[in-house]
Amino acid sequence: MISELAILDLVREDLDRVEQKMRTMGESAYGPLAEAFLRLLGSGGKRLRPALALGTFGFFVDRASEKAVALAAAVETLHNATLVHDDLIDGAPVRRGNITLNAIWNRGATVLAGDYLFARAAGFAAETENIRVVQLFADTLRIICEGELRQLFSTRQWSQPKESYYPRIFAKTASLFASATRSAAILGGASSEQEDALYEYGYHLGMAFQIVDDILDYSGDETVLGKPVGGDLRQGIITLPFFHFLQTSPDPQGIIAMLEREPDGNGDGVGEVVALVRASDAMALTFQEASDFTEQAKADLERLPAGPYQDALRQLADFGITRHL
């Protein structure tokens, strides 16, 4: 369970400082914005990304500095900004069992709210007073935006190459994980070798996390996920389980024809494909790829000092492929 993660216990006091810092966003914000942000912060997020930044910093300094707390707040605020925009793009009315902002506000107001969060995240990053960290933050935001555009322009392209999937999930998830670990290593005074190892750890961890999310989109429990199962495929977004399924299917064109069929009284083509993918070997093949990324992440940690932080980050990697499964 998430409450049993050692990384959260190691950085609990500093995570509380991050939470307090993020809540200051509501003090000067326009009333409806402040209310929305406080509701977003209280919606049950795991805070794994700021914990990852703080845990990385812990390799070098026991208690997080104010700059490390600002970095962790920047990482989580950027993550929440992307969720606001993702929910709007996806038309999602619910996330984590809570009503999304775009289900309450109109599109224009929701876009501006996400933009405001991006700006506040950039402000937190600037508080680190480290030009490399600020540049990393800017690069990560650019990568995330480009990834969203790539995804939007590739929807319903059922025959696109499997290789197109990996840059997309790097942009969506792994880029922020890797930026969090590298930035914290920079602030902690890591050597170049340690910095590279922590970047690679964040990259491999983030890739595994997103692959598991894509598995859960087919196999998860809607009450746990807080969103409908099969939502990606219904939006025309192709993820790794479908790539494996289509490549191993004896009739790929027949599968594509099912996806193109409009729902009618006789059935739902997309729903049928989701069920077929869920029951196929594609799920095991996809999980094996997630496991491979996890093993690479744990191998990256061997280049860092042994101790409670290495143990906690190794446990976090294992958690990433076992949650909800």
Secondary structure, 3 states (H helix, E strand, C coil): CHHHCHHHHHCHHHHHHHHHHHHCHHHHCCHHHHHHHHHHHCCCCCCHHHHHHHHHHCCCCCCCCHHHHHHHHHHHHHHHHHHHHHHHHHCCCEECCEECHHHCCCHHHHHHHHHHHHHHHHHHHHCCCCHHHHHHHHHHHHHHHHHHHHHHHCCCCCCCCHHHHHHHHHHHHHHHHHHHHHHHHHHHCCCHHHHHHHHHHHHHHHHHHHHHHHHHHHHCCHHHHCCCCCHHHHCCCCCHHHHHHHHHCCCHHHHHHHHHCCCECCECHHHHHHHHHHCCCHHHHHHHHHHHHHHHHHHHHCCCCCCHHHHHHHHHHHHHHHCCC
